[in-house]
Amino acid sequence: MTGDSGAPDPQELSPPPEAAGAVFGDRLPDAVRYAELLADAGVKRGLIGPREVPRLWGRHLLNCAVLSEVVPADVTVCDVGSGAGLPGIPLALVRPDLKITLLEPLLRRTTFLQEAVELLGLDHVTVVRGRAEEVLGTLTPVHVVTARAVAPLDRLAGWGVPLLRPYGQMLALKGDTAAEELQASRSALQKLGVLETSVVQAGVGLVDPPSTVVRAEVGESPGGVRFAAKRAKAARAGRSARRRR
């Protein structure tokens, strides 16, 4: 059934599968609230397509939440191009130990994200409006950058890797062609200061198919020499501004 606007009514959302309880634990009621928000306001505002509503749990929420298996404990995370909050919000629901920034350039999306964060009581999540290249030098470098369905890997790395702290890592949720995409992007990744790469599976035994994650670990200069110089310039400008106050 659909409403007059052509968007599915919230009751078309499937109930959470059994695996949702294992993944979200005592935050399952909040995961349900988030799913309902996506199925209603998310569709009406054009953040997700109406056809995605029946498969929100398997294809989106659980697929993103199991990313928690490969994120270290007690670290800072920036979810680049967060969109409707995937994977950042499911990750935040299952990992209260993380400090997460949802980075998104579009106002209608950041408005939705802020509403979702407040509705779910995610005090460890901050919403920032902007593009990755715009916040470089103003956003504190993070341990982990996450992303899902944002761009091809080489372009995504150009946005996300410079936001990392030295020896941080980018975790990109990708599909079946992850290994091929990684192989094609190796040269671009090396120029960005990436030292180690791998393809890992998350959610084995919980989601079908498991989530495929490309991990790119950087060395001392995330983003390469050019971005290191840009960060140093921004830091000097910040110190000068503070001295003038």
N, C-alpha and C positions, 0 to 999 in steps of 0.2 A: 504494500500500500504506500502511496506517495501523497504528500500534501499538495495544496494548490500551486505551490511554487515549483513543483516537480522534484523537490528534494525528498529523500526518504524520511518518514517519520521515525523518531527515536526508537519505537518499539520494533523496528526491523533489525535492530542490532541483536546479534546472536548472544545467548548467555555465555558467560566465561567458561571455557573448557576446563577439564580437571587439572590440566597442567598449570593453569593460571594460579591456582591455590598454592602449588609448590613453588612457583616463581615469585609471586608477590607476597606470599605469607599474610601477615596481619594488615598489609596495605592493600589487600585485594578490594575492599570496599571503595578505596580511593581510585584504584585502577578502573573499577566499574564506572565511577563518576566521570573519570577522564574519557573513557570510551563513549559514554553517553554525550559528553560535551562535543567530542569529535563528530559523532553521528548527527548531532543537531546543529549547533552553531558552526562547527567546522565545515559542514557541507554547505550551509546557507551562506557562509562568507567565502566560499570557494577555496578553502584550505585543503580539502580532500574531495575526491570525486564521489558522487552518490553510489557508484558501483563498488566502492571499497567498504561500505558500511557492513555488509554481511561477513566480510573477512577481516574486520578490524583486529580481532583477537589474534588469529594465527599469523597473518601476514604483517601486522604492524606492531601491536603492543608486545606480544611475546617475542617476536623477532628482535625487537629493540632491547627489551628488558634483559635478555640473556647475555647481552654485551657485557653486563656486570661481571661475568666470569673472567674476563680478560683485562679488567681495569684494576690496577693496584689499589690497596687500601689507603685511605686518608690523603687523597691527592686532589689537586685542582683540575677541573675539566672545562674546556670550552667546546660547546656543540655548535659547529659552524654551519650556517644556513639552516637554522633549526626548524623553520617552517611552522608546522603545527605542533612542534615539540618532540619530534621523532629524530633521534633516539633519546634526547635529553630528559624528557619528563618520565618515561618508563624507567630509565636508569636512575633518576632521582628518587623514584618511589621505592626502589629496592636497595638503594645505597645511601642512607642518611649520613654516612661518613664522608661523602664527597662534597666539595664546594663547586657547584656547577654554574657556568655562565651560558645562557641561551643567546647566541648571537644571530641576529636576523635583520636584514636591511629594510624590509617593508613594514610600514606603520600598521596596516590592518592585521598583519601576523603578530607583531610585537604586542599589539593590544590584546589579541586572543591569548598569547602566551602569558601575559601578566594576569589576565583573568583566571587562567588555568592554575597558575602558581598560587594565587591567593585562595582560590576555591579548595585546592588540595593541601593548603598549609605547608608548602615547601619552603621553609625558611632558609634552607641552604642553597636556594636557586636564585640567581639574578638574571633579569632580562636586559639585554643591551641592544639598542637599535644601531645598526651600522654594518658595513662590509668589512671583511677581514683585513683588507689592505688599508682601510681607513682607521682602524683602531690600533694598528701596529704602533707601538710606542706609547700608547695611552692605556691599553689593557695590560695588566700585569701578566707576564708570561706564565703559562700553565704547564702542568706535568703531562696532561693528556688532551689531545684534540680529537673529537669524535665527529662523524659526519655520515649521512645516509642519503644516497640518491641525489647528491648535489651536483656532481660534475664528473667527467672522466678523471681517472686517478692522477694524471700528471698535472692537470689544471687545479684539481682539489688540493694537491700537495702544495702548489704555489700559493694558495690562500692560507692553508692551515698550518703547514710546517713552521713558517716564521713566527707563529704565535706561541711556539713551544719554548720551554726552558731548556737549557743544555741537558742533554741525555733524556729528553722527554720522548713521547711517542704519539703518533697519529694512528687512530683506529677507525678504519673506514668500512662500513657495512656494504658489501658488494654481492653480486649474484654469482651464477655458475661460471662466468668468464673471468673471475677474479685473478686466477693464476696467469692467464694470457694477458690481462690488462697490466698486471704487475710487471711481467716480462717486458712489455712494450714501453713501460714507463721508467725502467731502471736508470737510464742515462739522466733523465730529468730529475729523478729523486736524488741521485748522487750529487748533482749540481746544487741541490737544496740542502746538502749536509746530512742526508740520510745514509747511515752506515750499515744497518741491518734491516732486512725485510722478511716477512713470512706471511703465509696464509693459514689461518687457524679456524677451527669450527667451534661455535658456542651453542649451548643448548642441546647437545647430543642426548637423546633419550627424553627430552622435554618438548622440543618443537620439531616438526617434520615438514620440510627438511630443516636441518640445523642452520643456524645463521653463519654465513661466511664472512670473515673479518680479515681485511688486509692490515697488517701491522707494519708501520714504518718507524724505526727508532733512529733518532738523530744523535750526533756527537756534540762537540763543543759549540758549533755554530749553526743553530737551527735556521734554515732558510738560505744558508750559504754566506759568503763574504759580503755580498751587497746588502743583505738584510741586517747583518751584524753591524755594518757601518751606519745604516739607517737607524737602528735601535740606539746606538751610541750617541748619534746626533740628537735624537729625541730626548735621551736622558740628560745630555748636557743642557739642552734648551729648558728642560724642566727644572734643573738645579738653578739655572740663571734666573728663571721666573720666580722661584722661591726666595732667592736672595734679594730680589727687587721689592718684595712685599714689605 
